[in-house]
Amino acid sequence: MTTAKPFERTIQYVRQHGIVRPRDIEAIGIPREYLLRLYRQGKLSRTGRGIYTLPDAAVKERHSYAEVAKRVPEAVLCLISALAFHEITTQSPASVWIALGKGARKPAIPSPSLRVVRLTEPSLSEGIEKHPVEGVTVRVYSAAKTVADCFKFRNKIGLDIAIEALKDCLRQKKSNVNEIYRYAKICRVSNVIRPYMDAL
């Protein structure tokens, strides 16, 4: 009976938070060994190194976003991953695209695969939205900011993807011309994006 309570509390915590790391459990006063024991008993799944979920947790399309957010809380989903998040692209990213500040170290995580872009202020902190995914807060750039970023990084992702994102964003009313243009100024691509805006 003495060990039953920590096991129950651990399961309850995982159920509430979706994705849990050993340090999360330790923060509420439960030794991290309980996660490993529950995993060995088949009561928890391990989706990555030090990442635990309930085995019946639906593996959602956005699971990798939640996993990255848990491991790299300062990261912001950007470019193709942000487009996919907002459902304004036909692209299916093979890697998770994240933005970090210039001085931030690239996260050394084996999975999921990461593509990192470096941003400076104010482009780094403008347009960040917070969305709950599997109990984890995921930071993602808004649709308008993402379109502007796509033009900024058109040499990395392709101009065709940036143009498609602009058209889809406006067609689906995920944003408007004024908002996109505001972020284009912040990202210093207003002259690049203007002809494509005028053509719509």
Secondary structure, 3 states (H helix, E strand, C coil): CCCHHHHHHHHHHHHHHCCECHHHHHHCCCCCHHHHHHHHCCCCEEEECCEEECCCCCCCCCHHHHHHHHHCCCCEECHHHHHHHHCCCCCCCCCEEEEEECCCCCCCCCCCCEEEEEECCCCCCCCEEEEEECCEEEEEECHHHHHHHHHHCHHHHCHHHHHHHHHHHHHCCCCCHHHHHHHHHHCCCHHHHHHHHHHC
